[in-house]
Amino acid sequence: MKILITSDNHLGYKESDPIQGEDSFTTFEEILKIADKENVDILIQGGDLFHINKPSRYTFNRAINLLKKYCLGDKEIKIETNTQLTYHDDNLNIKMPIIAIHGNHDDPCGLGSLSALDILHTSGLITYVGKCTNLDKIEIKPILLTIEETNVALYMLGYIKDVRLHRAFLEGKISYLRPDNYKEYFNILVLHQNRVKYAEKEYIPEEFIDNMFDLVIYGHEHESLTSQNIYKNFFIIQNGSTVRTSLSDSEISDKYTYIIEINKKEFKCNTIPLQTVRPLCFDNIILEDDKNIEDILTKKVNTMIKGTMPLVRLRVDLLKGIPINKYKFGIQFKDIICNFSDILKFKTKKRKEIKEENKKISEIHLKDIIYNFVSHKNLTTIPENLFLNALEEFTEKDEKKAFENLMDNMQKEYIKRIINDGFCEEIPFLKIKNQIINEKGYKEEEEIISKEINEIENEIEINNKEETIKTKKINKNEKLKDEDSFSFTEFL
């Protein structure tokens, strides 16, 4: 069985940029061409197919055209499986099945908790799997693939926040629904998480992974590499990204796609360099002061340039002096460097008297402040994690109805619990149950009462008017009497 592996394609990255706008699509097409040329049986995509949660119509159109071009066609597919894959649809002529999971960039959110991948899945161009709906019980059901005597079990899990998944592993909430004869399968785990420990509990270490697996595929990390875990005896493929989305150390290395050839329990991994990825030239320089700084940096950048319209990043550690204007410096390279306005990154020496606590202020995010605030409030009606999810969707994924959807879902959940049990842990709704069941009766009663109140108010208003008229008449008569009395006295 021949499988191509790719991940972090980030389709649509800088789509409006006149120079970099086509980069993500060009390399993705190169990968599809490789898969077609190598006649692979299946393609596995390890998350972040799209760069943003709501891809533009332009990006969607480009993605669909590429998938149609390379996935549709006449070819006999020999794979037997326990899952409905794209080629099982009689209305479509699929020659290369694609199985994908979501990443942190294109994860499901909003109404219906849908991902951009759901649309491709519904259209029949890919099979989207790995969506988790219950974080208290994460069950990973394998896709079983068979060609002749080779059996492969794919266990695929889409992106879950690293802290939560880390906790779920520690608490034993992860289970694999493996077949009875799972040892006869070549077992593959595909996930989209941090592999490197960037922060405490914000990664999934290899030690957490069951030793039943023969191959583990990590998406999310942008550096391409492979390694063997000698303690658990499984092979690791960290596919890396196929387009450079930052000018950092993790993006310096070459980009690859991988083809694995499996024969029973044995396999071979072929590393294929990608030729269309825009080169990145990266270096550091330390300057004592800003004397002749522009000439020095110009010479340095000229020595760094390799390839056609590369990305260039020069980190400048300026010990003394004032940084120069990056745009004015870069304009001289506008015809030979892609990111000419952002070549330099200055690092100036910080004053020693600045306290360590103050240095950390820039690292504080609004989300962390709100999280700390919410965690001390002991929310009762809305769970903290759901509130924070809605906040993230609203701020980072442009989901304008995030809070509206949250409230609607919570309302439906509470009503469902009340109808079924007459009880809700968060709110004592027992007395309201009968009101909801007899809602129609209450509405009718309310209308009758409202009508009676209106009639009473009208009657009171009429009485008040009559009393007012009577009062006015009495006052008028009294006034006339006074006037008559005054006139008679005057007459006398």
C-alpha positions in Angstrom: 0.0 0.0 0.0 1.4 3.4 -1.0 0.4 6.5 1.0 1.4 10.1 0.5 1.6 12.3 3.6 1.2 16.1 3.7 0.2 18.7 6.2 0.0 22.4 7.0 -0.6 23.5 3.4 -2.1 26.8 4.6 -4.0 27.4 1.3 -4.8 31.1 1.0 -1.8 32.4 2.9 -1.2 36.0 1.8 -3.6 35.4 -1.1 -3.8 39.1 -1.9 -0.1 39.6 -2.0 1.0 40.3 -5.6 4.2 38.2 -5.1 3.4 35.5 -2.5 -0.3 35.2 -3.2 0.1 32.0 -5.3 2.8 30.3 -3.2 0.5 28.0 -1.2 -1.5 26.9 -4.2 1.6 26.3 -6.4 3.2 23.9 -3.8 -0.1 22.2 -3.0 -0.4 21.4 -6.8 3.1 20.1 -6.8 2.2 17.7 -4.0 -0.9 16.5 -5.9 1.2 16.0 -9.0 3.7 13.9 -7.0 0.8 11.8 -5.7 -0.6 11.3 -9.2 2.8 10.5 -10.7 3.7 8.0 -8.0 0.3 6.4 -8.3 -0.4 6.4 -4.6 -3.4 4.5 -3.2 -4.4 7.2 -0.7 -3.3 10.7 0.5 -3.4 11.7 4.2 -3.6 15.4 5.0 -2.6 16.2 8.7 -4.5 19.4 9.3 -4.4 23.1 8.4 -5.3 22.6 4.8 -6.5 26.2 4.9 -4.7 29.1 6.5 -7.8 30.8 8.0 -10.9 29.5 9.6 -13.2 31.1 7.0 -11.4 30.8 3.7 -12.3 33.4 1.0 -14.3 32.4 -2.0 -11.1 32.8 -4.1 -9.2 30.3 -1.9 -12.2 27.8 -1.9 -12.5 28.0 -5.6 -8.7 27.4 -6.1 -8.8 24.5 -3.7 -11.8 22.8 -5.3 -10.3 23.2 -8.8 -7.1 21.6 -7.8 -8.8 18.7 -6.0 -11.1 18.1 -9.0 -8.1 18.2 -11.4 -6.0 15.6 -9.5 -8.6 13.5 -7.5 -11.2 12.8 -10.3 -10.5 10.3 -13.0 -10.6 6.7 -14.2 -8.7 4.4 -11.9 -9.5 1.1 -10.2 -9.2 1.5 -6.5 -8.3 -1.8 -4.8 -8.7 -0.7 -1.2 -11.2 -2.4 1.0 -12.4 -0.4 4.0 -14.8 -0.3 6.9 -15.6 3.4 6.3 -17.5 5.2 3.5 -14.7 7.0 1.6 -15.1 9.4 -1.4 -14.6 6.7 -4.1 -17.6 4.8 -2.7 -19.9 7.5 -4.1 -21.4 6.2 -7.4 -22.0 9.8 -8.6 -18.3 10.6 -8.4 -15.3 9.2 -10.3 -12.5 9.3 -7.7 -9.1 8.1 -8.6 -7.2 9.4 -5.5 -8.9 9.3 -2.1 -7.9 12.0 0.4 -8.5 11.6 4.1 -8.0 14.8 6.2 -8.2 16.1 9.7 -8.6 19.7 10.8 -5.9 21.8 12.3 -5.9 24.8 14.6 -6.3 27.1 11.6 -9.3 25.4 10.1 -11.0 23.8 13.1 -14.8 23.6 13.4 -16.7 26.5 15.0 -19.8 28.6 14.8 -23.3 27.3 14.0 -23.3 23.6 13.6 -19.7 23.4 14.6 -18.5 23.1 11.0 -15.1 23.4 9.5 -14.2 24.5 6.0 -13.3 20.8 5.5 -17.0 19.9 6.0 -17.8 21.6 2.7 -15.1 19.7 0.8 -16.4 16.5 2.5 -20.0 17.2 1.6 -18.9 17.8 -2.0 -17.2 14.4 -2.1 -13.7 15.6 -2.8 -12.2 14.6 0.6 -13.1 12.4 3.5 -13.0 14.6 6.7 -12.5 12.7 9.9 -11.1 13.2 13.4 -13.7 15.6 14.8 -14.2 15.2 18.6 -17.5 16.2 20.2 -17.0 14.9 23.7 -13.8 15.9 25.5 -14.6 13.9 28.5 -14.5 10.7 26.5 -12.3 10.8 23.4 -12.8 7.7 21.3 -10.7 7.3 18.2 -12.3 4.9 15.7 -9.8 3.6 13.1 -10.3 3.6 9.3 -9.4 0.0 8.3 -7.7 -0.3 4.9 -6.9 -3.6 3.2 -5.0 -4.3 -0.1 -4.4 -8.0 -0.5 -2.4 -9.1 2.6 -1.6 -5.7 3.8 -3.9 -4.3 6.5 -3.6 -0.6 7.7 -5.5 1.0 10.6 -5.6 4.8 10.5 -6.4 6.5 13.9 -6.9 10.2 13.1 -7.6 13.0 15.6 -8.2 16.6 14.6 -6.7 19.5 16.6 -7.8 19.9 20.2 -6.2 22.6 22.4 -3.0 21.2 23.7 -3.7 21.8 27.4 -7.0 19.9 27.2 -5.6 17.0 25.2 -2.6 16.8 27.5 -5.0 16.6 30.5 -7.2 14.1 28.8 -4.2 11.8 28.3 -3.2 12.2 31.9 -6.7 11.4 33.1 -7.0 8.4 30.8 -9.9 9.8 28.7 -8.3 8.7 25.4 -9.3 5.3 24.0 -8.7 3.5 20.7 -11.5 1.4 19.3 -9.1 -1.2 17.9 -10.2 -4.4 16.2 -9.6 -7.7 17.9 -6.8 -8.6 15.5 -5.2 -5.1 15.7 -1.7 -6.7 16.0 -2.1 -7.9 12.4 -2.6 -4.3 11.2 0.0 -1.6 10.5 -1.2 1.0 13.0 -0.9 4.7 12.2 -1.8 7.6 14.4 -2.3 11.0 12.8 -2.7 14.1 15.0 -2.3 17.9 14.8 -0.6 19.1 18.0 2.5 20.6 19.5 5.3 17.9 19.7 7.9 20.3 21.2 7.4 21.5 24.8 6.9 25.3 24.2 5.1 25.6 27.5 4.1 23.4 30.4 1.3 21.0 29.4 0.9 22.7 26.0 2.2 19.8 24.0 1.7 16.1 23.4 4.9 14.2 24.3 5.7 10.9 22.6 5.5 9.2 25.9 1.7 9.6 25.9 1.3 7.7 22.7 0.4 4.0 22.9 3.1 1.6 21.8 0.6 -0.3 19.6 1.4 2.2 16.9 4.0 1.5 14.1 3.9 5.1 12.7 3.0 8.4 14.3 2.3 11.4 12.0 2.5 14.9 13.6 0.9 17.9 11.9 1.2 21.5 13.3 5.0 21.7 13.7 6.3 23.5 10.6 9.8 22.0 10.6 10.1 18.8 8.5 11.8 15.8 10.1 11.7 12.1 10.9 12.9 10.1 13.9 12.6 6.7 15.6 11.3 6.4 19.1 13.6 3.7 20.5 11.6 3.4 23.7 8.2 2.7 22.2 9.5 1.4 18.9 7.4 3.6 16.6 8.6 5.8 13.7 7.7 9.5 13.7 7.0 11.7 10.6 6.8 15.4 11.4 5.7 16.5 7.9 6.1 20.3 8.4 4.5 23.0 6.5 4.5 23.3 2.7 4.6 27.2 2.7 6.6 29.5 4.9 4.2 31.4 7.1 6.8 33.1 9.3 10.4 34.3 9.1 11.6 32.2 12.0 14.1 29.4 12.8 11.4 26.7 12.3 10.9 27.7 8.7 14.6 27.7 7.6 14.9 24.0 6.7 13.8 22.6 3.4 10.2 21.4 2.9 9.2 17.8 2.0 6.4 15.5 1.4 6.6 11.8 2.3 5.5 8.6 0.7 5.3 5.5 2.8 5.2 2.0 1.2 3.7 -0.6 3.5 3.9 -4.4 3.0 2.2 -6.3 5.8 4.0 -5.0 9.0 7.1 -3.6 7.2 7.3 -0.2 5.6 9.7 2.2 3.8 9.6 6.0 4.0 10.6 8.0 1.0 11.4 11.7 1.6 10.6 13.9 -1.4 11.9 17.5 -1.5 9.5 20.1 -2.6 10.8 22.3 -5.4 8.3 25.1 -5.6 8.7 26.4 -2.0 10.0 30.0 -1.9 13.5 30.0 -0.4 14.1 31.6 3.0 17.5 33.3 3.7 18.1 33.7 7.4 21.0 35.1 9.4 22.0 37.1 12.5 24.5 40.0 13.0 25.8 41.8 16.0 26.6 45.6 15.8 28.4 47.5 18.5 26.8 50.9 17.4 24.9 52.5 14.6 28.0 53.9 12.8 27.8 53.1 9.1 25.0 50.8 9.9 23.2 51.1 6.6 26.3 50.2 4.5 27.1 47.3 6.7 23.6 45.8 6.6 23.3 46.4 2.8 26.5 44.3 2.2 25.3 41.6 4.6 21.9 41.3 2.9 23.5 41.1 -0.6 25.6 38.1 0.6 22.5 36.4 1.9 20.3 36.5 -1.3 19.9 33.1 -2.9 17.3 32.0 -5.5 14.6 34.0 -7.2 12.7 36.6 -5.1 13.5 34.9 -1.8 12.3 35.7 1.7 15.1 37.3 3.7 15.3 37.9 7.4 18.3 39.4 9.1 18.2 39.7 12.9 20.3 42.7 14.0 21.5 42.8 17.6 22.2 46.5 18.0 24.2 47.0 21.2 24.2 50.8 21.0 22.5 53.4 18.8 19.2 53.9 17.0 17.7 51.4 14.5 17.2 52.6 10.9 13.9 52.7 9.1 13.3 49.2 7.8 11.1 50.3 4.9 13.6 52.9 3.6 16.4 50.4 3.9 14.5 47.6 2.1 13.2 49.7 -0.9 16.6 49.2 -2.6 15.8 45.4 -2.7 12.2 45.6 -4.0 13.0 43.9 -7.3 15.1 41.0 -5.9 13.6 40.3 -2.4 10.0 39.3 -1.8 9.6 40.8 1.6 11.8 43.9 1.0 9.9 46.1 3.6 10.4 43.6 6.4 14.0 42.3 5.9 15.4 43.6 9.2 14.4 42.7 12.7 16.2 44.8 15.4 17.0 43.7 18.9 18.3 46.5 21.1 20.0 46.2 24.4 17.5 46.5 27.3 18.2 48.7 30.3 19.4 46.6 33.2 17.3 48.5 35.7 14.1 47.2 34.1 12.6 44.6 36.5 12.0 41.1 35.3 8.3 41.4 36.1 7.9 44.4 33.8 9.6 42.4 30.9 6.7 39.9 31.1 4.0 42.6 30.6 4.4 42.4 26.8 3.8 38.6 27.0 0.4 39.0 28.6 -2.5 38.5 26.3 -6.0 39.8 26.7 -7.3 36.3 26.5 -5.2 35.4 29.6 -6.6 38.4 31.5 -10.1 37.4 30.7 -9.4 33.8 31.5 -8.1 34.7 35.0 -11.0 37.0 35.6 -13.6 34.3 34.5 -11.9 31.5 36.5 -12.3 33.5 39.8 -16.0 34.3 39.1 -17.3 30.7 39.4 -19.7 31.0 36.5 -22.8 28.9 37.1 -25.0 29.3 34.0 -22.3 29.1 31.3 -19.3 26.8 31.7 -16.0 28.7 31.6 -14.5 26.6 28.8 -17.5 27.3 26.5 -17.4 31.0 27.3 -13.6 31.1 26.5 -14.2 29.1 23.3 -16.8 31.6 22.2 -14.4 34.5 23.0 -11.7 32.9 20.9 -14.0 32.3 18.0 -15.2 35.9 18.2 -11.8 37.5 18.4 -9.5 35.2 16.4 -11.8 33.5 13.9 -14.2 36.3 13.0 -17.2 34.4 14.2 -19.6 37.3 14.8 -22.3 35.1 16.2 -20.1 33.2 18.6 -21.8 34.4 21.8 -25.3 34.3 20.2 -24.7 30.7 19.2 -23.4 29.9 22.7 -26.5 31.3 24.3 -28.8 29.5 21.9 -27.0 26.2 22.5 -27.0 26.6 26.3 -30.7 27.5 26.3 -31.6 24.4 24.2 -29.4 22.2 26.5 -31.1 23.5 29.7 -34.6 23.2 28.3 -33.8 19.6 27.1 -32.5 18.7 30.6 -35.6 20.3 32.3 -38.0 18.5 30.0 -36.3 15.2 30.5 -35.3 15.3 34.2 -36.9 18.4 35.7 -33.5 19.2 37.1 -30.4 21.1 36.0 -27.1 21.2 38.0 -26.5 24.8 37.3 -30.0 26.2 37.9 -32.9 24.9 40.1 -35.4 24.7 37.2 -37.7 22.1 38.7 -40.6 24.6 39.2 -40.3 25.8 35.7 -40.8 22.4 34.1 -44.6 22.5 34.3 -44.5 26.0 32.9 -42.6 24.9 29.8 -44.8 21.8 29.3 -48.0 23.9 29.6 -46.5 26.8 27.8 -49.6 27.1 25.5 -52.0 27.2 28.5 -49.9 29.8 30.2 -49.9 32.0 27.1 -53.7 31.7 26.8 -54.1 32.5 30.5 -51.7 35.4 30.1 -53.8 36.7 27.2 -57.0 36.5 29.2 -55.5 38.2 32.2 -54.0 40.9 29.9 -57.4 41.5 28.3 -59.1 41.8 31.7 -56.4 44.2 32.9 -56.9 46.3 29.7 -60.7 46.4 30.3 -60.3 47.4 34.0 -57.8 50.1 33.0 -60.2 51.4 30.4 -63.1 51.4 32.9 -60.9 53.2 35.4 -59.9 55.7 32.8 -63.6 56.4 31.9 -64.5 56.8 35.6 -61.6 59.1 36.1 -62.8 61.2 33.1 -66.3 61.4 34.6 -65.0 62.3 38.0 -62.9 65.0 36.4 -65.9 66.4 34.5 -68.0 66.4 37.8 -65.2 68.1 39.7 -64.9 70.8 37.0 -68.7 71.4 37.1 -68.7 71.7 40.9 -65.8 74.1 40.8 -67.5 76.2 38.2 -70.8 76.4 40.2 -68.9 77.4 43.3 -67.1 80.1 41.4 -70.4 81.4 40.0 -71.9 81.5 43.5 -68.9 83.5 44.7 -69.2 85.9 41.8 -73.0 86.4 42.4 -72.4 86.9 46.1 -69.7 89.5 45.4 -72.0 91.4 43.0 -74.9 91.6 45.4 -72.7 92.9 48.1 -71.3 95.5 45.8 -74.8 96.5 44.8 -75.8 97.1 48.4 
